[in-house]
Amino acid sequence: MKINLFQSKETEEHIDIYYKEMSPLINRVIAISSAERSSQLIGKNNDGQKVYFEMDQVFYFESVDKKTFAYLKNQIFEVEERLNSIEEELGIHGFIRINKSNVVNIYYIQAIKPELNMRVRAIMENGEYLMINRSYKKNFERFLKERRVS
């Protein structure tokens, strides 16, 4: 892929994309360049105070007792969003549902290890591990393949 950058003070900033075929890489470029959503999320700490943090700091989201939590490297925050909306809104940023209770950031997965019963263990960079259930495994593998840059 060839990239040309031009600086001009007379024109509005814009991006032109020329392609032969739509590819996963082109789709990612489009998604990133057109994302108008803020990269900051709002959560509550243990004291109930609102805390702002960057979306790319989140290792995974977990739903427990109808509450959703964002797990960062050393912190946990309760967030307002539900897993379904997190999965839809943050999918272009590398988040995918891996079981009924978890949406994971694929960029923080350190290793993937097969387990019994067609399940897979995702070992995170912070040492935690999450189980990828067999009903989500195929979609997870496809998601990884689409985001692999050749």
N, CA, C and O of each residue as an XYZ file, in Angstrom:
600
protein
N       0.854     -1.170      0.000
C       0.000      0.000      0.000
C       0.899      1.231      0.000
O       1.857      1.311      0.768
N       0.591      2.158     -0.841
C       1.342      3.398     -0.956
C       0.582      4.512     -0.227
O      -0.635      4.631     -0.369
N       1.297      5.320      0.545
C       0.666      6.415      1.285
C       1.332      7.726      0.884
O       2.555      7.849      0.936
N       0.523      8.701      0.484
C       1.011     10.040      0.155
C       0.433     11.018      1.169
O      -0.771     11.013      1.428
N       1.278     11.843      1.734
C       0.844     12.855      2.691
C       1.154     14.233      2.127
O       2.252     14.471      1.626
N       0.187     15.140      2.208
C       0.353     16.499      1.697
C      -0.090     17.486      2.762
O      -1.146     17.313      3.371
N       0.696     18.503      2.987
C       0.311     19.563      3.916
C      -0.141     20.765      3.106
O       0.566     21.230      2.212
N      -1.340     21.266      3.433
C      -1.873     22.419      2.729
C      -2.654     23.273      3.711
O      -3.509     22.772      4.440
N      -2.359     24.552      3.725
C      -3.068     25.457      4.633
C      -4.342     25.997      4.008
O      -5.162     26.597      4.703
N      -4.525     25.795      2.697
C      -5.689     26.348      2.009
C      -6.896     25.414      1.974
O      -8.012     25.880      1.746
N      -6.707     24.103      2.193
C      -7.838     23.178      2.071
C      -8.221     22.589      3.421
O      -7.434     22.575      4.367
N      -9.441     22.110      3.477
C      -9.929     21.416      4.663
C      -9.260     20.044      4.717
O      -9.000     19.444      3.674
N      -8.978     19.540      5.924
C      -8.381     18.219      6.047
C      -9.330     17.174      5.492
O     -10.526     17.187      5.785
N      -8.784     16.260      4.683
C      -9.595     15.185      4.135
C      -8.716     13.996      3.777
O      -7.494     14.119      3.688
N      -9.340     12.859      3.575
C      -8.637     11.631      3.210
C      -9.280     11.082      1.947
O     -10.503     10.959      1.870
N      -8.458     10.752      0.955
C      -8.915     10.077     -0.255
C      -8.325      8.677     -0.243
O      -7.124      8.511     -0.029
N      -9.156      7.673     -0.469
C      -8.682      6.289     -0.480
C      -8.978      5.692     -1.854
O     -10.127      5.677     -2.297
N      -7.947      5.207     -2.516
C      -8.080      4.528     -3.800
C      -7.782      3.051     -3.569
O      -6.775      2.712     -2.948
N      -8.641      2.179     -4.058
C      -8.422      0.749     -3.851
C      -8.970     -0.063     -5.010
O      -9.913      0.348     -5.687
N      -8.355     -1.237     -5.229
C      -8.837     -2.164     -6.256
C      -9.978     -3.001     -5.712
O     -11.014     -3.161     -6.357
N      -9.772     -3.539     -4.502
C     -10.783     -4.347     -3.825
C     -10.871     -3.921     -2.370
O      -9.870     -3.535     -1.765
N     -12.064     -3.993     -1.816
C     -12.240     -3.682     -0.404
C     -11.613     -4.822      0.399
O     -11.971     -5.984      0.207
N     -10.690     -4.500      1.287
C     -10.002     -5.503      2.094
C     -10.204     -5.179      3.569
O     -10.643     -4.079      3.906
N      -9.888     -6.125      4.449
C     -10.000     -5.837      5.890
C      -9.138     -4.641      6.306
O      -9.535     -3.858      7.168
N      -7.965     -4.504      5.694
C      -7.100     -3.365      6.023
C      -7.755     -2.045      5.616
O      -7.726     -1.082      6.382
N      -8.339     -1.989      4.427
C      -9.036     -0.775      3.972
C     -10.222     -0.483      4.893
O     -10.464      0.673      5.241
N     -10.957     -1.519      5.286
C     -12.079     -1.333      6.209
C     -11.611     -0.749      7.536
O     -12.287      0.112      8.100
N     -10.461     -1.202      8.046
C      -9.930     -0.665      9.304
C      -9.530      0.792      9.151
O      -9.792      1.604     10.038
N      -8.893      1.132      8.025
C      -8.500      2.523      7.788
C      -9.739      3.414      7.759
O      -9.741      4.496      8.347
N     -10.774      2.969      7.088
C     -12.028      3.730      7.001
C     -12.644      3.884      8.391
O     -13.061      4.976      8.775
N     -12.697      2.789      9.134
C     -13.303      2.832     10.466
C     -12.552      3.773     11.392
O     -13.165      4.554     12.120
N     -11.233      3.700     11.367
C     -10.431      4.554     12.246
C     -10.556      6.014     11.837
O     -10.699      6.890     12.691
N     -10.504      6.281     10.536
C     -10.549      7.671     10.085
C     -11.925      8.299     10.232
O     -12.038      9.519     10.347
N     -12.965      7.487     10.231
C     -14.308      8.059     10.322
C     -14.897      7.978     11.722
O     -16.025      8.418     11.944
N     -14.148      7.422     12.667
C     -14.661      7.294     14.036
C     -14.784      8.674     14.671
O     -13.786      9.357     14.900
N     -16.009      9.068     14.950
C     -16.249     10.357     15.582
C     -16.422     10.210     17.077
O     -16.467     11.200     17.806
N     -16.518      8.981     17.529
C     -16.737      8.700     18.930
C     -15.466      8.994     19.721
O     -14.362      8.686     19.273
N     -15.623      9.568     20.854
C     -14.477      9.862     21.717
C     -13.829      8.559     22.164
O     -14.501      7.540     22.329
N     -12.533      8.606     22.354
C     -11.836      7.415     22.810
C     -11.860      7.306     24.336
O     -11.291      6.371     24.900
N     -12.513      8.253     24.999
C     -12.609      8.207     26.453
C     -13.912      7.556     26.889
O     -14.962      7.746     26.275
N     -13.817      6.785     27.962
C     -14.987      6.172     28.574
C     -15.120      6.724     29.988
O     -14.161      7.232     30.568
N     -16.324      6.613     30.526
C     -16.574      7.080     31.883
C     -16.955      5.876     32.734
O     -17.826      5.088     32.364
N     -16.300      5.745     33.866
C     -16.614      4.670     34.791
C     -16.695      5.197     36.200
O     -16.380      6.355     36.475
N     -17.125      4.323     37.089
C     -17.178      4.684     38.507
C     -16.189      3.814     39.265
O     -16.107      2.607     39.038
N     -15.441      4.436     40.164
C     -14.523      3.657     40.990
C     -15.265      3.125     42.213
O     -16.484      3.272     42.304
N     -14.553      2.511     43.150
C     -15.172      1.932     44.348
C     -15.876      2.965     45.216
O     -16.818      2.628     45.933
N     -15.431      4.224     45.162
C     -16.045      5.286     45.961
C     -17.247      5.918     45.272
O     -17.878      6.816     45.829
N     -17.571      5.456     44.058
C     -18.691      6.013     43.320
C     -18.349      7.266     42.538
O     -19.236      7.882     41.948
N     -17.078      7.659     42.519
C     -16.656      8.834     41.773
C     -16.524      8.491     40.290
O     -16.091      7.398     39.923
N     -16.912      9.459     39.442
C     -16.756      9.265     38.004
C     -15.294      9.424     37.625
O     -14.611     10.344     38.077
N     -14.832      8.514     36.790
C     -13.441      8.512     36.361
C     -13.414      8.382     34.840
O     -14.135      7.560     34.275
N     -12.586      9.188     34.178
C     -12.405      9.103     32.739
C     -11.162      8.273     32.453
O     -10.133      8.433     33.109
N     -11.264      7.385     31.467
C     -10.104      6.592     31.067
C     -10.204      6.320     29.566
O     -11.280      6.386     28.972
N      -9.050      6.013     28.976
C      -8.979      5.775     27.540
C      -9.460      4.372     27.200
O      -9.163      3.413     27.913
N     -10.198      4.262     26.116
C     -10.728      2.991     25.663
C      -9.610      1.983     25.408
O      -9.773      0.795     25.687
N      -8.476      2.445     24.880
C      -7.400      1.508     24.559
C      -6.638      1.016     25.790
O      -5.710      0.217     25.659
N      -7.017      1.482     26.988
C      -6.434      0.962     28.231
C      -7.203     -0.252     28.744
O      -6.733     -0.945     29.647
N      -8.380     -0.516     28.179
C      -9.252     -1.580     28.672
C      -8.792     -2.933     28.131
O      -8.682     -3.122     26.920
N      -8.526     -3.868     29.039
C      -8.169     -5.227     28.661
C      -9.425     -6.000     28.256
O      -9.441     -6.694     27.239
N     -10.490     -5.866     29.079
C     -11.756     -6.528     28.753
C     -12.882     -5.932     29.589
O     -12.658     -5.249     30.589
N     -14.105     -6.219     29.138
C     -15.321     -5.842     29.856
C     -15.973     -7.126     30.350
O     -15.928     -8.160     29.683
N     -16.578     -7.043     31.528
C     -17.268     -8.199     32.083
C     -18.604     -7.777     32.668
O     -18.719     -6.725     33.297
N     -19.609     -8.610     32.453
C     -20.928     -8.368     33.015
C     -21.149     -9.334     34.178
O     -21.037    -10.550     34.023
N     -21.469     -8.764     35.359
C     -21.713     -9.556     36.557
C     -22.938     -8.972     37.255
O     -22.964     -7.781     37.562
N     -23.944     -9.792     37.505
C     -25.160     -9.357     38.204
C     -25.758     -8.092     37.589
O     -26.091     -7.148     38.305
N     -25.892     -8.075     36.274
C     -26.482     -6.970     35.516
C     -25.696     -5.662     35.633
O     -26.240     -4.586     35.383
N     -24.434     -5.752     36.008
C     -23.541     -4.595     36.034
C     -22.382     -4.910     35.101
O     -21.975     -6.064     34.972
N     -21.850     -3.871     34.446
C     -20.737     -4.051     33.521
C     -19.502     -3.366     34.076
O     -19.558     -2.231     34.548
N     -18.380     -4.083     34.011
C     -17.119     -3.584     34.539
C     -16.062     -3.557     33.445
O     -16.006     -4.444     32.593
N     -15.224     -2.523     33.482
C     -14.087     -2.402     32.578
C     -12.837     -2.756     33.374
O     -12.575     -2.172     34.425
N     -12.077     -3.709     32.870
C     -10.857     -4.158     33.533
C      -9.656     -3.567     32.811
O      -9.402     -3.877     31.647
N      -8.918     -2.710     33.517
C      -7.690     -2.142     32.999
C      -6.532     -2.951     33.604
O      -6.768     -3.947     34.288
N      -5.314     -2.539     33.362
C      -4.174     -3.314     33.853
C      -4.233     -3.534     35.363
O      -4.087     -4.665     35.827
N      -4.447     -2.466     36.132
C      -4.458     -2.571     37.595
C      -5.708     -1.987     38.234
O      -5.749     -1.814     39.452
N      -6.732     -1.677     37.437
C      -7.935     -1.036     37.965
C      -9.180     -1.659     37.368
O      -9.148     -2.256     36.292
N     -10.283     -1.503     38.096
C     -11.589     -1.966     37.628
C     -12.576     -0.833     37.840
O     -12.642     -0.242     38.917
N     -13.360     -0.533     36.774
C     -14.370      0.512     36.868
C     -15.714     -0.039     36.412
O     -15.786     -0.831     35.472
N     -16.773      0.386     37.082
C     -18.115      0.054     36.622
C     -18.496      1.062     35.539
O     -18.288      2.263     35.706
N     -19.052      0.576     34.433
C     -19.464      1.452     33.339
C     -20.960      1.300     33.098
O     -21.562      0.288     33.459
N     -21.549      2.322     32.482
C     -22.983      2.339     32.233
C     -23.403      1.418     31.088
O     -24.494      0.850     31.117
N     -22.546      1.270     30.085
C     -22.895      0.539     28.873
C     -23.105     -0.944     29.145
O     -22.556     -1.498     30.097
N     -23.897     -1.570     28.303
C     -24.121     -3.009     28.353
C     -23.193     -3.689     27.348
O     -22.724     -3.049     26.406
N     -22.929     -4.970     27.541
C     -21.990     -5.684     26.671
C     -22.395     -5.647     25.199
O     -21.535     -5.543     24.324
N     -23.690     -5.733     24.920
C     -24.133     -5.700     23.513
C     -23.732     -4.397     22.843
O     -23.228     -4.414     21.720
N     -23.946     -3.277     23.503
C     -23.591     -1.992     22.897
C     -22.084     -1.807     22.843
O     -21.572     -1.207     21.898
N     -21.363     -2.312     23.842
C     -19.901     -2.248     23.818
C     -19.367     -3.030     22.631
O     -18.485     -2.560     21.913
N     -19.900     -4.212     22.433
C     -19.465     -5.060     21.317
C     -19.703     -4.370     19.981
O     -18.835     -4.397     19.109
N     -20.858     -3.759     19.814
C     -21.188     -3.071     18.557
C     -20.330     -1.823     18.346
O     -19.776     -1.624     17.265
N     -20.222     -0.994     19.365
C     -19.536      0.286     19.227
C     -18.013      0.160     19.176
O     -17.352      0.937     18.487
N     -17.458     -0.801     19.889
C     -16.003     -0.899     19.997
C     -15.395     -1.996     19.135
O     -14.186     -2.224     19.186
N     -16.210     -2.672     18.352
C     -15.704     -3.729     17.474
C     -14.631     -3.244     16.519
O     -13.668     -3.963     16.251
N     -14.785     -2.037     16.005
C     -13.783     -1.513     15.068
C     -12.460     -1.204     15.752
O     -11.449     -0.982     15.086
N     -12.466     -1.190     17.085
C     -11.247     -0.897     17.835
C     -10.612     -2.158     18.420
O      -9.710     -2.062     19.251
N     -11.072     -3.337     17.996
C     -10.447     -4.584     18.425
C     -11.138     -5.302     19.571
O     -10.551     -6.212     20.155
N     -12.357     -4.928     19.911
C     -13.096     -5.598     20.986
C     -14.067     -6.609     20.390
O     -14.765     -6.319     19.419
N     -14.105     -7.804     20.986
C     -15.014     -8.853     20.502
C     -15.544     -9.671     21.675
O     -14.852     -9.877     22.672
N     -16.785    -10.132     21.535
C     -17.422    -10.972     22.542
C     -16.810    -12.359     22.458
O     -16.692    -12.925     21.372
N     -16.413    -12.915     23.620
C     -15.810    -14.244     23.644
C     -16.627    -15.252     24.448
O     -16.392    -16.458     24.364
N     -17.570    -14.764     25.212
C     -18.502    -15.626     25.937
C     -19.670    -14.759     26.390
O     -19.723    -13.567     26.088
N     -20.578    -15.346     27.097
C     -21.786    -14.626     27.516
C     -21.478    -13.390     28.363
O     -22.238    -12.423     28.335
N     -20.385    -13.408     29.108
C     -20.099    -12.353     30.072
C     -18.932    -11.438     29.728
O     -18.705    -10.456     30.433
N     -18.178    -11.731     28.655
C     -16.959    -10.970     28.389
C     -16.840    -10.467     26.959
O     -17.167    -11.168     26.001
N     -16.359     -9.225     26.843
C     -15.922     -8.634     25.575
C     -14.458     -8.277     25.795
O     -14.128     -7.532     26.719
N     -13.578     -8.808     24.945
C     -12.142     -8.676     25.158
C     -11.495     -7.786     24.100
O     -11.946     -7.731     22.956
N     -10.430     -7.092     24.502
C      -9.614     -6.294     23.593
C      -8.533     -7.226     23.052
O      -7.647     -7.631     23.804
N      -8.584     -7.574     21.775
C      -7.657     -8.562     21.219
C      -6.208     -8.103     21.291
O      -5.298     -8.932     21.247
N      -5.978     -6.807     21.399
C      -4.613     -6.296     21.424
C      -3.913     -6.528     22.759
O      -2.712     -6.282     22.870
N      -4.639     -6.997     23.777
C      -4.034     -7.325     25.056
C      -3.965     -8.830     25.302
O      -3.612     -9.258     26.401
N      -4.291     -9.626     24.310
C      -4.174    -11.079     24.449
C      -2.722    -11.457     24.180
O      -2.174    -11.166     23.117
N      -2.114    -12.110     25.161
C      -0.716    -12.503     25.042
C      -0.579    -13.867     24.372
O       0.339    -14.083     23.582
N      -1.495    -14.793     24.688
C      -1.426    -16.138     24.124
C      -2.822    -16.744     24.100
O      -3.714    -16.335     24.843
N      -2.982    -17.728     23.228
C      -4.245    -18.456     23.124
C      -3.901    -19.933     23.262
O      -3.030    -20.446     22.558
N      -4.593    -20.615     24.177
C      -4.280    -22.013     24.468
C      -5.554    -22.853     24.377
O      -6.546    -22.527     25.030
N      -5.550    -23.932     23.579
C      -6.722    -24.810     23.490
C      -6.998    -25.514     24.826
O      -6.074    -25.879     25.553
N      -8.270    -25.694     25.128
C      -8.701    -26.383     26.343
C      -9.630    -27.539     25.954
O      -9.871    -27.779     24.771
N     -10.139    -28.239     26.946
C     -11.095    -29.322     26.693
C     -12.420    -28.767     26.190
O     -12.704    -27.580     26.354
N     -13.222    -29.616     25.583
C     -14.574    -29.280     25.119
C     -14.608    -28.138     24.107
O     -15.547    -27.343     24.102
N     -13.591    -28.051     23.249
C     -13.550    -27.070     22.161
C     -13.487    -25.624     22.657
O     -13.765    -24.692     21.902
N     -13.129    -25.445     23.895
C     -12.964    -24.086     24.415
C     -11.515    -23.661     24.260
O     -10.629    -24.488     24.041
N     -11.288    -22.358     24.376
C      -9.952    -21.810     24.226
C      -9.707    -20.842     25.382
O     -10.597    -20.089     25.777
N      -8.499    -20.876     25.911
C      -8.123    -19.959     26.995
C      -7.340    -18.799     26.381
O      -6.351    -19.015     25.682
N      -7.782    -17.576     26.642
C      -7.058    -16.379     26.215
C      -6.300    -15.862     27.426
O      -6.901    -15.479     28.430
N      -4.973    -15.855     27.324
C      -4.140    -15.375     28.423
C      -3.814    -13.912     28.137
O      -3.237    -13.582     27.101
N      -4.191    -13.045     29.069
C      -4.034    -11.612     28.895
C      -2.643    -11.161     29.337
O      -1.957    -11.877     30.067
N      -2.234     -9.986     28.900
C      -0.917     -9.444     29.248
C      -0.756     -9.189     30.746
O       0.367     -9.159     31.250
N      -1.863     -9.005     31.457
C      -1.775     -8.767     32.899
C      -1.801    -10.073     33.704
O      -1.879    -10.043     34.932
N      -1.736    -11.215     33.016
C      -1.682    -12.507     33.691
C      -3.029    -13.172     33.892
O      -3.082    -14.365     34.191
N      -4.106    -12.444     33.740
C      -5.429    -13.040     33.868
C      -5.716    -13.891     32.633
O      -5.072    -13.741     31.595
N      -6.690    -14.783     32.766
C      -7.109    -15.534     31.590
C      -8.633    -15.552     31.498
O      -9.343    -15.514     32.503
N      -9.101    -15.610     30.264
C     -10.534    -15.646     29.984
C     -10.811    -16.833     29.077
O      -9.969    -17.208     28.260
N     -11.983    -17.421     29.218
C     -12.344    -18.562     28.390
C     -13.161    -18.109     27.182
O     -14.123    -17.354     27.314
N     -12.763    -18.580     26.014
C     -13.511    -18.341     24.785
C     -14.365    -19.583     24.578
O     -13.842    -20.654     24.267
N     -15.668    -19.447     24.749
C     -16.563    -20.587     24.624
C     -16.679    -21.027     23.175
O     -16.468    -20.239     22.253
N     -17.017    -22.297     22.987
C     -17.046    -22.851     21.632
C     -18.045    -22.165     20.724
O     -17.822    -22.111     19.514
N     -19.134    -21.641     21.253
C     -20.117    -20.966     20.400
C     -19.605    -19.618     19.889
O     -20.136    -19.092     18.911
N     -18.584    -19.052     20.533
C     -18.001    -17.775     20.119
C     -16.655    -17.958     19.406
O     -16.105    -17.003     18.858
N     -16.137    -19.175     19.417
C     -14.792    -19.454     18.912
C     -14.638    -19.138     17.425
O     -13.658    -18.508     17.029
N     -15.578    -19.561     16.613
C     -15.471    -19.347     15.164
C     -15.479    -17.857     14.826
O     -14.674    -17.400     14.015
N     -16.371    -17.111     15.437
C     -16.442    -15.667     15.217
C     -15.163    -14.984     15.695
O     -14.677    -14.058     15.045
N     -14.615    -15.432     16.822
C     -13.369    -14.891     17.361
C     -12.216    -15.119     16.384
O     -11.445    -14.199     16.108
N     -12.098    -16.328     15.866
C     -11.021    -16.648     14.915
C     -11.146    -15.822     13.637
O     -10.144    -15.350     13.099
N     -12.368    -15.647     13.154
C     -12.597    -14.824     11.960
C     -12.215    -13.367     12.234
O     -11.609    -12.710     11.386
N     -12.565    -12.873     13.401
C     -12.237    -11.510     13.814
C     -10.723    -11.295     13.820
O     -10.237    -10.280     13.321
N      -9.980    -12.246     14.384
C      -8.518    -12.157     14.405
C      -7.946    -12.170     12.987
O      -7.042    -11.398     12.665
N      -8.474    -13.039     12.159
C      -7.980    -13.162     10.783
C      -8.210    -11.869      9.996
O      -7.345    -11.458      9.223
N      -9.365    -11.226     10.182
C      -9.681     -9.987      9.481
C      -8.740     -8.855      9.886
O      -8.457     -7.965      9.085
N      -8.261     -8.886     11.111
C      -7.425     -7.792     11.607
C      -5.935     -8.040     11.438
O      -5.112     -7.186     11.768
N      -5.598     -9.202     10.927
C      -4.183     -9.501     10.684
C      -3.727     -8.714      9.470
O      -4.345     -8.782      8.407
N      -2.647     -7.968      9.630
C      -2.119     -7.139      8.543
C      -1.027     -7.932      7.845
O      -0.093     -8.407      8.491
N      -1.137     -8.080      6.517
C      -0.148     -8.843      5.762
C       1.050     -7.997      5.447
O       1.992     -8.472      4.813
